[in-house]
Amino acid sequence: MRPKSVAVTVAVSYSPHMRETTVPVGDGFADLADARGVSPDELAAEACGRLLAAEAELVRREARRLARVHDSLLRRLGE
């Protein structure tokens, strides 16, 4: 028997605009949220926030790496 799907709505504030999305989750998600004393929507928002923070860190790291690799070109372009 396939578990039924539950959907939660997550509003994520990430500059410059706030976006809202619906995330399909399994029944266990609601149980986890209940065990943590939060709503499924709050748990999903927390998870999405952590994912966005991790992705933003990866992008920052890659930007710094590219800046180091191409520092002389960037200096010349800035002149």
PALUMMI-39150 format. One line per 4 residues: number of its first residue (from 1); their letters; for each residue x negated, y negated, z negated of N, C-alpha, C, O. Coordinates in Angstrom, 1 decimal, always signed. Example, Ala and Ser with C-alpha at 12.3 -4.5 7.8 and 13.67 -1.06 7.14 Angstrom:
// residues 2
1	as	-13.2 +5.7 -7.8 -12.3 +4.5 -7.8 -13.2 +3.3 -7.8 -14.2 +3.3 -8.5 | -12.8 +2.2 -7.1 -13.7 +1.1 -7.1 -12.9 +0.0 -7.9 -13.4 -1.1 -8.0
END
This chain:
// residues 79
1	mrpk	-0.8 +1.2 +0.0 +0.0 +0.0 +0.0 -0.9 -1.2 +0.0 -1.8 -1.4 -0.8 | -0.6 -2.1 +0.9 -1.4 -3.4 +1.1 -0.9 -4.4 +0.1 +0.3 -4.7 +0.0 | -1.8 -5.1 -0.7 -1.4 -6.1 -1.6 -0.8 -7.3 -0.9 -1.3 -7.7 +0.2 | +0.3 -7.9 -1.5 +0.8 -9.0 -0.8 -0.1 -10.2 -0.9 -0.9 -10.3 -1.9
5	svav	+0.0 -11.1 +0.0 -0.9 -12.3 +0.0 -0.2 -13.4 -0.6 +1.0 -13.6 -0.5 | -0.9 -14.2 -1.4 -0.5 -15.4 -2.1 -1.2 -16.5 -1.4 -2.4 -16.4 -1.1 | -0.6 -17.7 -1.3 -1.3 -18.9 -0.8 -1.3 -19.9 -1.9 -0.3 -20.2 -2.6 | -2.4 -20.6 -2.0 -2.5 -21.8 -2.9 -2.9 -23.0 -2.0 -3.6 -22.8 -1.0
9	tvav	-2.4 -24.1 -2.4 -2.8 -25.4 -1.7 -3.9 -26.1 -2.5 -3.8 -26.3 -3.7 | -4.9 -26.5 -1.8 -6.1 -27.1 -2.4 -6.3 -28.5 -1.8 -6.4 -28.6 -0.6 | -6.3 -29.5 -2.6 -6.6 -30.9 -2.2 -8.1 -31.1 -2.6 -8.4 -31.1 -3.8 | -9.0 -31.3 -1.7 -10.4 -31.5 -2.0 -10.8 -32.9 -1.6 -10.6 -33.4 -0.5
13	sysp	-11.3 -33.6 -2.6 -11.7 -34.9 -2.4 -13.2 -34.9 -2.1 -14.1 -34.6 -2.9 | -13.5 -35.2 -0.8 -14.9 -35.2 -0.4 -15.0 -36.4 +0.6 -14.4 -36.4 +1.6 | -15.8 -37.4 +0.2 -15.9 -38.6 +1.0 -15.9 -38.3 +2.5 -16.5 -37.3 +2.9 | -15.4 -39.2 +3.3 -14.6 -40.4 +2.9 -13.1 -40.1 +2.9 -12.3 -41.0 +2.6
17	hmre	-12.6 -38.9 +3.1 -11.2 -38.7 +3.2 -10.8 -37.5 +2.3 -11.6 -36.6 +2.1 | -9.6 -37.5 +1.8 -9.1 -36.3 +1.0 -8.4 -35.4 +2.0 -7.6 -35.9 +2.8 | -8.7 -34.2 +1.9 -8.1 -33.2 +2.8 -7.3 -32.2 +2.0 -7.7 -31.9 +0.8 | -6.3 -31.6 +2.6 -5.6 -30.6 +1.9 -5.5 -29.3 +2.8 -5.3 -29.5 +4.0
21	ttvp	-5.7 -28.2 +2.2 -5.6 -27.0 +3.0 -4.9 -25.9 +2.2 -4.9 -25.9 +1.0 | -4.4 -24.9 +2.9 -3.8 -23.7 +2.2 -4.7 -22.6 +2.4 -5.2 -22.2 +3.4 | -5.0 -21.9 +1.2 -5.9 -20.8 +1.2 -5.2 -19.6 +0.8 -4.6 -19.5 -0.3 | -5.2 -18.6 +1.7 -4.6 -17.3 +1.3 -5.4 -16.5 +0.3 -6.6 -16.4 +0.5
25	vgdg	-4.8 -16.0 -0.8 -5.5 -15.3 -1.8 -4.7 -14.0 -2.2 -3.5 -14.0 -1.9 | -5.4 -13.1 -2.8 -4.7 -11.9 -3.2 -4.0 -12.0 -4.6 -4.2 -13.1 -5.2 | -3.3 -11.0 -5.0 -2.6 -11.1 -6.3 -3.5 -11.2 -7.4 -3.2 -11.9 -8.4 | -4.7 -10.6 -7.3 -5.7 -10.7 -8.4 -6.1 -12.1 -8.7 -6.6 -12.4 -9.8
29	fadl	-6.0 -13.0 -7.7 -6.4 -14.3 -7.9 -5.6 -15.0 -8.9 -6.1 -15.8 -9.8 | -4.3 -14.8 -8.9 -3.4 -15.4 -9.9 -3.7 -14.8 -11.3 -3.6 -15.5 -12.2 | -4.0 -13.5 -11.3 -4.3 -12.9 -12.6 -5.6 -13.5 -13.2 -5.7 -13.8 -14.4 | -6.6 -13.8 -12.3 -7.8 -14.4 -12.7 -7.6 -15.8 -13.2 -8.1 -16.2 -14.3
33	adar	-6.8 -16.5 -12.5 -6.5 -17.9 -12.9 -5.8 -17.9 -14.3 -6.1 -18.7 -15.2 | -4.8 -17.0 -14.5 -4.1 -16.9 -15.7 -5.1 -16.5 -16.9 -5.0 -17.1 -18.0 | -6.0 -15.6 -16.6 -7.0 -15.2 -17.6 -7.9 -16.4 -18.0 -8.3 -16.5 -19.1 | -8.1 -17.3 -17.1 -9.0 -18.5 -17.3 -8.2 -19.6 -17.9 -8.7 -20.7 -18.2
37	gvsp	-6.9 -19.5 -17.9 -6.0 -20.6 -18.5 -5.8 -21.7 -17.5 -5.6 -22.9 -18.0 | -5.9 -21.5 -16.2 -5.6 -22.5 -15.2 -4.6 -22.0 -14.2 -4.3 -20.8 -14.1 | -4.1 -22.9 -13.4 -3.2 -22.5 -12.3 -4.0 -21.9 -11.1 -5.2 -22.2 -11.0 | -3.4 -21.1 -10.3 -4.1 -20.7 -9.1 -4.6 -21.8 -8.2 -5.7 -21.7 -7.6
41	dela	-3.8 -22.9 -8.2 -4.2 -24.1 -7.4 -5.5 -24.7 -8.0 -6.4 -25.1 -7.2 | -5.5 -24.8 -9.3 -6.7 -25.4 -10.0 -8.0 -24.5 -9.7 -9.1 -25.0 -9.5 | -7.8 -23.2 -9.9 -8.9 -22.2 -9.6 -9.4 -22.3 -8.2 -10.6 -22.3 -8.0 | -8.5 -22.4 -7.2 -8.9 -22.5 -5.8 -9.6 -23.8 -5.6 -10.6 -23.9 -4.9
45	aeac	-9.1 -24.9 -6.2 -9.8 -26.2 -6.0 -11.2 -26.2 -6.6 -12.1 -26.7 -6.0 | -11.4 -25.5 -7.8 -12.7 -25.4 -8.4 -13.6 -24.6 -7.4 -14.8 -25.0 -7.2 | -13.1 -23.5 -6.9 -13.9 -22.7 -6.0 -14.3 -23.4 -4.8 -15.5 -23.3 -4.3 | -13.4 -24.1 -4.2 -13.7 -24.9 -3.0 -14.7 -26.0 -3.3 -15.6 -26.3 -2.5
49	grll	-14.5 -26.7 -4.4 -15.5 -27.7 -4.8 -16.9 -27.2 -4.9 -17.8 -27.8 -4.5 | -17.0 -26.0 -5.5 -18.3 -25.4 -5.7 -18.9 -25.0 -4.3 -20.1 -25.2 -4.1 | -18.1 -24.5 -3.4 -18.5 -24.2 -2.1 -19.0 -25.4 -1.3 -20.1 -25.4 -0.7 | -18.2 -26.5 -1.4 -18.6 -27.7 -0.7 -19.9 -28.3 -1.3 -20.8 -28.8 -0.6
53	aaea	-20.1 -28.2 -2.6 -21.3 -28.7 -3.2 -22.5 -27.9 -2.8 -23.6 -28.4 -2.5 | -22.4 -26.6 -2.7 -23.4 -25.7 -2.2 -23.8 -26.0 -0.8 -24.9 -26.0 -0.4 | -22.7 -26.1 +0.1 -23.0 -26.5 +1.5 -23.6 -27.8 +1.7 -24.5 -28.0 +2.5 | -23.2 -28.8 +0.9 -23.8 -30.1 +0.9 -25.3 -30.1 +0.6 -26.1 -30.7 +1.2
57	elvr	-25.7 -29.2 -0.4 -27.1 -29.1 -0.8 -27.9 -28.4 +0.3 -29.0 -28.9 +0.6 | -27.3 -27.5 +1.0 -28.0 -26.9 +2.2 -28.2 -27.9 +3.3 -29.3 -27.9 +3.9 | -27.3 -28.7 +3.5 -27.4 -29.7 +4.6 -28.5 -30.8 +4.2 -29.3 -31.2 +5.0 | -28.5 -31.2 +2.9 -29.5 -32.1 +2.4 -30.9 -31.5 +2.5 -31.8 -32.2 +3.0
61	rear	-31.0 -30.3 +2.2 -32.3 -29.6 +2.3 -32.8 -29.5 +3.7 -34.0 -29.8 +4.0 | -31.9 -29.2 +4.6 -32.3 -29.1 +6.0 -32.6 -30.5 +6.6 -33.6 -30.6 +7.4 | -31.9 -31.5 +6.2 -32.2 -32.9 +6.6 -33.6 -33.3 +6.1 -34.3 -34.0 +6.9 | -33.9 -33.0 +4.9 -35.2 -33.4 +4.4 -36.3 -32.6 +5.1 -37.4 -33.2 +5.5
65	rlar	-36.1 -31.3 +5.4 -37.1 -30.6 +6.2 -37.3 -31.1 +7.6 -38.4 -31.3 +8.0 | -36.2 -31.5 +8.3 -36.3 -32.1 +9.6 -37.0 -33.4 +9.5 -37.8 -33.8 +10.4 | -36.7 -34.2 +8.5 -37.4 -35.5 +8.4 -38.9 -35.4 +8.2 -39.7 -36.1 +8.7 | -39.3 -34.3 +7.4 -40.7 -34.1 +7.2 -41.4 -33.7 +8.5 -42.5 -34.1 +8.8
69	vhds	-40.7 -32.8 +9.2 -41.3 -32.2 +10.5 -41.4 -33.3 +11.5 -42.4 -33.3 +12.3 | -40.5 -34.2 +11.5 -40.5 -35.3 +12.6 -40.7 -36.7 +12.0 -40.3 -37.7 +12.6 | -41.5 -36.8 +10.9 -41.7 -38.1 +10.3 -42.4 -39.1 +11.2 -42.1 -40.2 +11.2 | -43.4 -38.6 +12.0 -44.1 -39.6 +12.8 -43.1 -40.2 +13.9 -43.2 -41.3 +14.2
73	llrr	-42.3 -39.3 +14.5 -41.3 -39.8 +15.5 -40.3 -40.7 +14.8 -40.0 -41.8 +15.4 | -39.9 -40.4 +13.7 -38.9 -41.3 +13.0 -39.5 -42.6 +12.7 -38.8 -43.7 +12.8 | -40.8 -42.6 +12.3 -41.5 -43.9 +12.0 -41.6 -44.7 +13.3 -41.3 -46.0 +13.3 | -42.0 -44.1 +14.4 -42.1 -44.8 +15.7 -40.7 -45.4 +16.1 -40.7 -46.5 +16.6
77	lge	-39.7 -44.6 +15.9 -38.3 -45.1 +16.3 -37.9 -46.2 +15.5 -37.1 -47.1 +15.9 | -38.3 -46.3 +14.2 -38.0 -47.3 +13.3 -38.7 -48.6 +13.5 -38.3 -49.7 +13.0 | -39.7 -48.6 +14.3 -40.5 -49.9 +14.6 -39.8 -50.8 +15.5 -40.4 -51.9 +15.8
END
